[in-house]
Amino acid sequence: MTDQKLIKVRYFAALREQAGIDQEKVSTQADTAEALYTELKNKYNFSLDIKNLKLSYNLNFSDFNQVIHNGDELVFIPPVAGG
């Protein structure tokens, strides 16, 4: 059985607009950043596929296979266009 974790998640750009918030604490049983993003994508109907995102895991860039633990901070970073 997977343990429940409390993860701080921050959103930027399109993800922030779609979630309607810039950060939250998420209670999850997800084991990886990818599994957590899938949960959140379903919850908020995110339009961005995971392959278009970068991940910051506890202030360091990481891949989406990163195992997550209680108290971690994840930032899902979408592509940003500027002008």
C-alpha positions as CSV (number, residue, x, y, z in Angstrom):
1,M,0.0,0.0,0.0
2,T,1.3,3.4,-0.9
3,D,1.5,6.1,1.8
4,Q,-0.3,9.4,1.6
5,K,2.0,12.3,1.0
6,L,1.5,16.1,1.3
7,I,3.2,17.8,-1.6
8,K,3.6,21.5,-2.3
9,V,2.9,22.2,-6.0
10,R,3.4,25.5,-7.8
11,Y,2.0,26.4,-11.2
12,F,3.1,29.0,-13.8
13,A,1.8,30.5,-17.0
14,A,-0.9,28.3,-18.7
15,L,-1.1,25.8,-15.8
16,R,-1.7,28.6,-13.3
17,E,-4.5,30.0,-15.5
18,Q,-6.1,26.6,-15.9
19,A,-5.8,25.6,-12.2
20,G,-7.0,29.1,-11.1
21,I,-4.3,29.1,-8.4
22,D,-0.5,29.6,-8.3
23,Q,0.2,27.0,-5.6
24,E,-1.4,24.4,-3.4
25,K,-0.7,21.5,-1.1
26,V,-1.8,18.3,-2.6
27,S,-2.5,15.1,-0.7
28,T,-1.6,12.2,-3.0
29,Q,-0.7,8.6,-3.1
30,A,1.3,9.2,-6.4
31,D,4.8,7.7,-6.3
32,T,6.4,9.8,-9.0
33,A,6.2,13.3,-10.4
34,E,4.6,11.9,-13.6
35,A,1.8,10.1,-11.6
36,L,1.1,13.3,-9.7
37,Y,1.0,15.4,-12.9
38,T,-1.5,12.9,-14.3
39,E,-3.7,13.3,-11.2
40,L,-3.6,17.1,-11.5
41,K,-4.1,17.0,-15.3
42,N,-7.3,15.1,-14.7
43,K,-8.4,17.4,-11.8
44,Y,-7.8,20.7,-13.6
45,N,-8.2,19.5,-17.2
46,F,-4.7,20.8,-18.1
47,S,-4.2,21.1,-21.8
48,L,-0.5,20.6,-21.8
49,D,1.0,17.1,-22.2
50,I,3.8,16.2,-19.8
51,K,6.3,16.0,-22.7
52,N,5.9,19.8,-23.0
53,L,6.8,20.5,-19.4
54,K,9.9,20.9,-17.3
55,L,10.0,19.8,-13.6
56,S,11.6,21.5,-10.7
57,Y,11.9,19.1,-7.7
58,N,12.9,20.7,-4.5
59,L,14.5,23.6,-6.4
60,N,16.4,21.4,-8.8
61,F,15.5,20.4,-12.3
62,S,14.6,16.7,-12.5
63,D,12.9,14.2,-14.8
64,F,9.3,13.1,-14.3
65,N,10.4,9.6,-13.1
66,Q,11.5,11.4,-9.9
67,V,10.1,9.6,-6.8
68,I,8.3,12.0,-4.6
69,H,8.1,12.1,-0.8
70,N,6.1,13.8,1.9
71,G,7.0,17.5,2.1
72,D,8.5,17.8,-1.3
73,E,8.0,20.8,-3.6
74,L,7.3,20.4,-7.3
75,V,7.0,23.0,-9.9
76,F,5.5,22.1,-13.3
77,I,7.0,24.6,-15.8
78,P,5.3,25.0,-19.1
79,P,7.0,26.5,-22.2
80,V,6.9,30.3,-22.0
81,A,6.7,32.5,-25.0
82,G,7.7,36.1,-24.7
83,G,7.7,39.1,-26.9
